[in-house]
Amino acid sequence: MKNSEFERPDLYLYEQNQEDEYLDFVYEPECEPCQCCGAEIPINISVCPVCSWEYDEKSNDDEDYPSEQNKGISLCEAKLNFGAFANAYPPILWEK
């Protein structure tokens, strides 16, 4: 299949003898599991889109430590809240 003005030229190899072959690269950022829910999130994102937990280095050492970044909730409490409410925070702390 030849490139025309209506086709996306970036989907095809530029060599003429290898037509109809798609490029085999896809950008996949480095990911790490969320401390609270375990969802795979990119390293450059600090707040988990699944449970709303903000990454806190102090929570790695002590799960019972109240996190300043997470409204004073400890990681242990956040895990319990996620199991009950599907969010790191209890409903009384949800922002409207």
C-alpha positions in Angstrom: 0.0 0.0 0.0 1.5 3.3 -1.0 1.3 6.5 1.0 -1.2 9.0 -0.3 -2.2 12.4 1.0 -5.1 10.8 3.0 -3.2 8.1 4.8 -1.0 8.5 7.8 2.6 8.1 6.6 3.9 7.5 10.1 2.1 4.1 10.2 4.2 2.7 7.4 7.8 1.9 7.0 9.6 4.3 4.6 11.3 1.6 2.6 9.4 0.8 -0.6 10.3 -2.9 -0.6 8.6 -3.5 2.8 5.1 -2.1 2.1 2.1 -2.9 4.4 4.3 -3.4 7.5 3.4 -1.3 10.5 6.0 0.3 12.8 6.6 -1.9 15.8 7.1 0.7 18.5 4.8 1.9 21.2 5.8 4.3 23.9 5.4 2.7 27.3 6.4 4.8 30.3 8.1 3.2 33.3 5.4 2.2 35.9 5.4 1.4 39.5 2.5 0.0 41.7 0.5 2.4 43.8 1.2 2.2 47.5 -2.5 2.0 48.3 -4.4 0.1 45.6 -1.5 -1.5 43.6 -2.5 -0.1 40.2 0.3 0.4 37.8 0.9 4.1 37.4 3.6 6.0 35.5 6.5 7.2 37.6 6.0 10.9 36.6 2.4 10.9 38.1 2.3 11.5 41.9 -1.4 11.0 42.5 -3.0 7.7 41.6 -5.9 8.1 39.2 -7.6 4.9 40.6 -7.7 5.6 44.4 -6.5 9.2 44.7 -3.5 8.4 47.0 -0.6 10.8 46.6 2.8 9.1 46.7 4.5 9.6 50.0 8.1 8.3 50.7 7.5 8.2 54.4 4.7 5.7 54.0 7.2 3.1 52.6 8.9 2.9 56.0 5.9 3.1 58.3 2.4 2.3 57.0 0.8 3.7 60.2 2.5 7.1 59.8 -0.1 9.9 59.1 0.7 11.3 55.7 0.8 15.1 55.4 0.2 14.8 51.6 -2.9 12.7 52.1 -5.0 14.7 54.6 -3.4 13.0 57.6 -4.5 9.5 56.6 -2.0 6.7 57.1 -1.3 4.2 54.3 -2.9 1.4 56.4 -6.1 3.5 56.8 -6.1 4.3 53.1 -5.9 0.6 52.2 -8.9 -0.1 54.4 -10.8 2.8 52.9 -9.9 1.6 49.3 -11.4 -1.8 50.2 -14.6 -0.2 51.5 -15.1 2.9 49.4 -12.9 2.3 46.3 -11.0 5.5 47.3 -8.1 6.2 49.7 -10.2 8.7 51.6 -13.5 8.1 53.5 -16.5 9.8 52.0 -16.5 12.5 54.7 -13.2 13.8 53.3 -14.3 13.7 49.6 -14.0 17.1 48.0 -17.2 18.4 46.4 
